[in-house]
């Protein structure tokens, strides 16, 4: 079953098509450090973008972080994601791993990633290898360093703004002067919140193994590793910090960006591209990224601008630190939702039969909404990614087992509601209200189960390695005695539609 694109997706696609039509066969202009107006344009139009060149970052930190990248790659801990874009499943060219606060998740392109926890006081985490534990510890150390750097930059921007001074850092390097930008200054508490990175999304790509990378469509910047986008699901106006590590050889270190014969950006060097969203007047920027460089997107830059990653020649890792909006994306949150969803259970017999405290439609709807949330936002998202997380840690094994047990109890609740709406003697009005609620929830459940099962069986899913193959879970056969309801809800939905028709009030006669 094909998913209908959201209004936001349709609007974004329409803007993209209009922009491409406007361009016809021409390219928009963009600047690199070879262009005289590059830094002036950066200061004027991209003022909340800051670059920290590798030489300004402690050498020991570089060494630890780069070893950690290589360790995780060696142990096969980074994976290409099977994401959902406009109703289609696509395999990302970039391999990824989410590391962060225990129990947190991050959702992008309809895919929920689950953190491999970095060490946190009071939380016991078992890693598959001591080297993996060390790597996670290193990314926590990098996270703490980048938090301090981000907070310092934000505080400096806020102070300069209060003093009505425009001279604040855009690019910081051992031989590079500080240049200015303007800033709307929040209070100290808000500054801390905006720099409180709770996770990092690691990325890896070897362009030599990806011959089919897309061409950048607006500026002619060359091959893209990551297309133009805004980072999703972040706390409003929070910063993003990115550490880049491309495994350059001695020749690349010479910096071929200075070659006067080359027009535009050097295709052998990795770059990050920036543009103002849907603006065809302002030139874009292509900023070269060398081994150990960091860049920071501050305040509302991620909302007002888009960025892409332009592939170079060598393999590249990055660690992208962010303040993910986790209000509905933590293990604690979903466990509390389970508790709320099962509050309506009065008693559960040994045979699994459930009696309910309330038949109020609002109470039933809440329970069924939570049922769907647990199944489709957590269980199916987790198992769609196969057994990949076991490569690093068993952290999620027990929680997902517990969530599945809670979900199974919710299947019993749904069965109890169905028994009530079938009960003889139930007033027609009450039956109608109850059926309306349960019918909507079960229709959604059936449609999503059909979609997720098809995704698990798709051609692209079958190409994945065994430990990454999507698993349609939970799934059970029709006659499974351990389950109170069938996996396929088609017959139940048809029955409910009949009950709803029968329970509709007769039209009153008009005289």
C-alpha positions in Angstrom: 0.0 0.0 0.0 1.5 3.3 -1.1 1.7 6.0 1.6 0.2 9.4 0.8 2.8 12.2 1.0 2.3 14.7 3.8 1.4 18.3 3.0 4.9 19.4 4.0 6.4 16.8 1.6 4.2 17.9 -1.2 5.0 21.6 -0.6 8.8 20.8 -0.5 8.6 18.9 -3.8 6.6 21.6 -5.4 9.2 24.2 -4.4 12.0 22.1 -5.7 10.2 21.6 -9.1 9.5 25.4 -9.3 13.2 26.1 -8.5 14.5 23.7 -11.2 12.0 25.0 -13.7 13.2 28.6 -13.0 16.8 27.6 -13.5 16.2 25.7 -16.8 19.7 24.9 -18.0 21.6 27.4 -15.9 23.5 26.9 -12.7 23.1 29.2 -9.6 26.4 30.8 -8.6 28.3 29.5 -5.6 31.6 30.5 -3.9 34.6 28.7 -2.5 37.6 30.1 -0.6 39.3 30.8 -4.0 36.7 33.5 -4.7 37.5 37.0 -3.4 34.0 37.6 -2.1 33.8 34.2 -0.3 34.4 35.4 3.3 32.4 38.6 2.8 29.4 36.6 1.6 29.8 34.2 4.5 29.8 37.0 6.9 26.8 38.7 5.4 24.5 35.8 4.4 25.7 32.8 6.5 26.6 34.6 9.8 25.6 31.7 12.1 27.9 29.2 10.5 31.3 28.8 12.2 34.3 26.7 11.1 36.9 25.5 13.5 40.0 24.4 11.5 41.7 21.2 12.7 44.8 23.1 14.0 42.8 24.8 16.7 41.6 21.5 18.2 43.8 19.5 20.7 45.9 16.9 18.9 45.2 14.2 21.5 41.5 14.5 20.9 42.0 14.2 17.1 44.0 11.0 17.7 41.4 9.4 20.0 38.4 10.4 17.8 40.0 9.1 14.6 40.9 5.8 16.3 37.3 5.5 17.5 35.9 5.9 14.0 38.3 3.2 12.7 37.4 0.9 15.6 33.7 1.1 15.0 34.2 0.6 11.2 36.4 -2.4 11.8 33.7 -4.0 14.0 31.0 -3.5 11.4 29.0 -1.1 13.6 27.9 1.4 10.9 25.0 0.6 8.7 23.2 2.0 5.6 19.6 2.8 6.6 16.6 1.7 4.6 14.6 5.0 4.8 11.2 6.0 3.5 11.0 9.0 1.2 7.7 10.0 -0.5 6.4 6.5 -0.1 9.5 4.8 -1.5 12.2 2.8 0.4 15.7 3.9 -0.4 19.0 2.7 1.0 21.2 5.6 2.2 24.6 5.9 0.5 26.0 6.8 3.9 26.5 4.2 6.7 25.5 5.4 10.1 25.4 4.7 13.8 23.7 6.7 16.6 25.5 7.0 19.9 24.1 9.0 22.8 22.2 9.2 26.0 20.9 5.7 27.1 17.4 5.0 26.0 17.2 7.9 23.5 16.1 7.6 19.8 16.3 9.9 16.8 13.9 9.8 13.9 14.7 11.0 10.4 13.1 10.1 7.0 10.5 8.0 8.8 13.2 5.9 10.4 13.8 5.7 14.1 17.4 5.0 15.1 18.1 3.7 18.6 21.2 5.0 20.5 24.1 2.8 21.3 24.6 4.3 24.7 27.7 6.2 25.7 28.7 5.7 29.3 26.5 7.5 31.7 26.7 7.5 35.5 24.2 5.1 37.1 23.5 3.2 33.8 25.0 -0.2 33.2 25.8 -0.9 29.6 27.4 -4.1 28.3 29.3 -3.7 25.0 30.3 -6.6 22.8 33.9 -5.6 22.7 36.1 -3.5 25.0 37.2 -1.5 22.0 33.5 -0.5 21.2 33.1 0.6 24.8 36.3 2.8 24.5 35.0 4.2 21.2 31.7 5.2 22.8 33.5 6.8 25.7 35.6 8.8 23.2 32.5 10.2 21.4 31.2 11.2 24.8 34.5 13.0 25.4 34.2 14.7 21.9 30.6 15.6 22.7 31.7 17.3 26.0 34.4 19.2 24.1 32.0 20.4 21.4 29.4 21.4 24.0 32.0 23.7 25.6 33.1 25.2 22.2 29.5 25.7 21.2 28.5 27.4 24.4 31.5 29.6 24.2 30.6 30.7 20.7 27.0 31.3 21.6 27.9 33.3 24.7 30.3 35.4 22.6 27.7 36.0 20.0 25.2 37.0 22.7 27.7 39.3 24.4 28.6 41.0 21.2 25.0 41.5 20.4 24.3 43.1 23.8 27.2 45.5 23.1 26.0 46.1 19.5 29.3 44.9 18.1 29.3 42.8 15.0 32.8 41.3 15.3 32.3 37.7 16.3 33.9 34.5 14.9 32.9 32.8 11.7 36.1 30.9 10.9 38.6 30.1 13.6 41.9 28.6 12.6 45.5 28.9 13.7 46.2 31.5 11.0 42.8 32.8 10.3 41.4 36.1 11.6 38.0 36.4 13.4 35.3 37.9 11.3 31.8 39.0 12.3 28.1 38.1 12.5 25.0 39.4 14.2 23.1 37.5 16.8 19.8 37.7 18.8 20.9 36.8 22.3 18.9 34.4 24.5 19.4 34.1 28.3 22.0 31.8 29.9 19.6 28.9 30.5 18.5 28.9 26.9 22.1 29.0 25.7 22.9 25.9 27.8 19.8 24.1 26.4 20.8 24.9 22.8 24.3 23.4 23.3 23.2 20.4 25.4 24.0 17.7 22.7 22.3 14.4 23.7 23.6 12.3 20.8 25.8 12.1 17.8 25.0 10.5 14.5 28.1 9.0 13.0 28.4 8.8 9.2 30.8 7.0 6.9 31.1 6.8 3.2 33.7 5.6 0.7 32.9 7.4 -2.6 35.0 4.9 -4.6 32.4 2.2 -3.7 29.4 4.5 -4.6 29.7 5.2 -8.4 26.0 6.2 -8.6 26.0 9.3 -6.3 23.6 12.0 -7.3 24.8 15.2 -8.9 24.1 18.4 -7.0 21.1 19.9 -8.9 21.2 23.7 -8.4 24.8 24.9 -8.4 26.6 22.2 -10.3 28.8 21.4 -7.3 29.4 17.8 -8.3 28.6 14.5 -6.5 26.7 14.6 -3.3 27.1 12.1 -0.4 24.1 13.7 1.3 21.4 15.7 -0.5 20.2 19.2 0.5 18.3 19.1 3.7 17.5 20.5 7.1 18.4 18.3 10.1 15.1 16.9 11.5 13.7 16.6 15.0 16.0 19.0 16.8 15.1 21.3 19.8 14.1 24.7 18.3 17.1 26.9 17.5 19.6 24.4 19.0 23.1 24.1 17.5 24.6 21.3 15.5 28.3 20.5 15.7 30.1 18.4 13.1 33.6 16.8 13.3 34.9 15.7 9.9 37.6 13.1 9.3 38.5 12.3 5.7 41.4 9.9 5.5 43.6 12.1 3.3 46.9 11.1 1.9 50.0 13.5 1.7 48.9 14.8 -1.7 45.4 15.8 -0.6 47.0 17.6 2.4 48.8 19.9 0.0 45.3 21.5 -0.6 44.5 21.4 -4.2 41.8 24.0 -3.6 44.4 26.6 -4.4 44.8 25.3 -7.9 44.0 28.3 -10.1 43.1 26.0 -13.1 40.2 24.5 -11.2 36.8 26.1 -11.5 34.4 25.7 -8.6 35.1 23.3 -5.8 37.8 20.7 -6.0 36.0 17.4 -6.6 38.8 15.4 -4.8 38.1 17.3 -1.5 35.1 16.8 0.7 33.0 20.0 1.1 29.9 21.0 3.0 27.5 23.1 0.9 25.2 25.7 2.3 22.4 27.7 0.7 19.5 29.8 1.9 16.3 27.8 1.5 14.6 28.4 -1.9 16.7 31.5 -2.6 18.0 31.9 -6.1 19.6 35.3 -5.6 22.2 34.6 -2.9 25.3 32.5 -4.0 25.7 29.2 -2.2 28.9 28.3 -0.3 31.1 25.2 -0.7 33.4 25.0 2.3 36.3 22.5 2.0 36.6 20.0 4.9 40.0 18.7 5.8 41.0 16.0 8.3 39.8 17.1 11.8 37.9 20.3 10.8 34.7 21.1 12.7 31.8 23.3 11.8 28.9 24.6 13.9 25.4 25.6 12.8 24.1 28.0 15.4 20.7 29.4 16.4 18.2 29.2 13.6 20.7 28.4 10.8 19.4 24.9 10.3 15.9 26.2 9.9 16.6 29.1 7.5 19.3 27.4 5.4 19.8 23.9 3.9 23.1 22.1 3.7 24.5 19.1 1.8 27.7 17.1 1.9 29.7 17.0 -1.3 31.8 13.9 -1.9 35.5 14.0 -2.2 37.9 11.3 -3.2 39.0 9.6 0.1 36.7 7.7 2.6 35.2 10.1 5.2 33.8 9.8 8.7 31.8 12.5 10.5 30.3 12.8 14.0 27.3 15.1 13.9 26.3 16.2 17.4 22.8 17.5 18.0 20.1 18.3 20.6 17.4 15.9 19.5 13.8 16.7 20.5 13.2 13.5 22.5 10.0 14.3 24.3 8.3 11.3 22.6 11.5 9.5 21.7 12.9 8.0 24.9 12.5 4.6 26.5 11.2 6.2 29.7 8.5 8.0 27.6 7.2 4.9 25.9 7.2 2.8 29.1 5.1 5.5 30.7 2.7 5.4 27.7 2.4 1.7 28.2 1.5 2.2 31.8 -1.1 4.7 30.8 -2.5 2.5 28.1 -3.0 -0.4 30.4 -4.6 1.6 33.3 -8.0 0.7 31.9 -7.4 -3.0 32.7 -9.4 -4.0 35.7 -8.2 -7.6 35.9 -6.5 -10.2 33.7 -7.4 -13.8 34.1 -5.0 -16.7 33.8 -6.3 -17.5 30.4 -5.5 -14.0 29.1 -9.1 -12.7 29.3 -9.2 -9.0 30.2 -12.0 -7.0 32.0 -12.1 -3.3 31.5 -12.7 -0.5 34.0 -14.2 2.0 31.6 -16.0 1.8 28.2 -15.9 5.6 27.7 -15.0 6.3 24.1 -12.2 8.7 25.1 -10.6 6.1 27.3 -10.8 3.4 24.7 -9.3 5.7 22.0 -6.4 6.6 24.3 -5.7 2.9 24.8 -5.8 2.1 21.1 -3.7 5.1 20.1 -1.0 4.0 22.6 -1.3 0.4 21.2 -0.6 1.7 17.7 2.3 3.9 18.9 4.0 1.0 20.6 3.6 -1.2 17.6 4.5 1.1 14.8 6.8 3.7 16.4 8.9 1.3 18.4 8.5 -2.5 17.8 8.3 -2.4 14.0 10.8 0.4 13.7 13.3 -1.6 15.8 12.9 -4.9 14.1 12.8 -3.4 10.6 16.5 -2.8 11.2 17.2 -6.4 11.9 19.7 -7.4 14.6 22.2 -4.6 13.8 22.3 -3.2 17.4 23.6 -6.5 18.8 26.9 -5.8 16.9 27.6 -3.2 19.6 25.5 -3.9 22.7 22.6 -5.8 24.2 21.2 -2.6 25.8 18.0 -2.7 23.8 17.2 -6.5 24.1 15.5 -6.4 27.4 13.5 -3.2 26.8 12.2 -4.4 23.5 11.2 -7.7 25.0 9.3 -5.8 27.8 7.7 -3.5 25.2 6.5 -6.5 23.2 5.0 -8.1 26.4 3.1 -4.8 27.1 1.9 -4.6 23.5 0.6 -8.2 23.7 -1.5 -7.2 26.8 -2.8 -4.3 24.6 -4.0 -6.9 22.1 -5.9 -8.4 24.9 -7.5 -5.0 25.7 -8.5 -4.6 22.0 -10.1 -8.1 22.2 -12.0 -7.1 25.3 -13.4 -4.0 23.7 -14.5 -6.1 20.7 -16.3 -8.5 23.0 -18.1 -5.5 24.6 -19.3 -4.0 21.3 -20.7 -7.4 20.3 -22.5 -7.9 23.6 -26.3 -8.2 23.3 -28.2 -5.6 25.2 -25.6 -2.9 24.8 -27.5 0.4 24.1 -27.3 1.4 20.4 -25.9 4.8 21.1 -23.1 3.4 23.3 -22.3 0.7 20.7 -22.1 3.3 17.9 -19.7 5.5 19.9 -17.5 2.6 20.9 -17.4 1.1 17.4 -16.5 4.5 15.8 -13.4 4.7 18.0 -12.3 1.1 17.6 -13.0 1.0 13.9 -10.8 4.1 13.2 -7.9 2.7 15.3 -8.1 -0.8 13.8 -8.3 0.5 10.3 -5.1 2.5 10.9 -3.5 -0.6 12.4 -4.4 -2.8 9.5 -3.1 -0.3 6.9 0.2 0.1 8.7 0.7 -3.6 9.2 0.1 -4.1 5.5 2.6 -1.4 4.7 5.3 -2.6 7.1 5.0 -6.2 6.0 5.4 -5.1 2.4 8.5 -3.1 3.3 10.0 -6.1 5.0 9.5 -8.2 1.9 10.6 -5.6 -0.7 13.3 -6.3 -3.2 15.7 -3.8 -1.7 15.2 -5.3 1.8 16.1 -8.7 0.5 19.5 -7.4 -0.7 20.7 -6.6 2.9 23.1 -8.8 4.8 21.5 -11.4 7.1 22.0 -9.4 10.4 20.5 -6.3 8.8 17.5 -7.9 7.1 14.2 -6.3 8.2 12.1 -8.6 10.4 8.3 -8.3 10.3 7.8 -8.4 14.1 5.4 -8.9 15.8 3.9 -11.3 13.3 1.8 -14.5 13.9 -0.2 -16.9 11.9 -4.0 -16.9 12.0 -4.5 -19.8 14.3 -1.8 -18.9 16.9 -3.5 -19.9 20.2 -1.2 -17.5 22.2 -2.7 -14.4 20.4 -6.2 -13.1 21.2 -6.6 -11.5 17.7 -5.5 -12.3 14.2 -2.6 -10.4 12.5 -4.9 -9.6 9.6 -7.8 -7.5 10.8 -9.8 -7.3 7.6 -12.7 -9.5 8.8 -12.9 -7.7 12.1 -13.0 -4.3 10.3 -15.8 -5.6 8.0 -17.8 -6.8 11.1 -17.4 -3.4 12.8 -18.6 -1.6 9.7 -21.8 -3.7 9.8 -22.2 -3.0 13.5 -21.8 0.7 13.0 -24.5 0.7 10.3 -26.9 -1.2 12.5 -26.3 1.1 15.4 -26.9 4.3 13.5 -30.1 6.1 14.7 -33.1 6.0 12.4 -33.7 9.3 10.6 -36.5 11.3 12.3 -39.6 12.0 10.2 -40.1 15.6 9.3 -43.7 17.0 9.3 
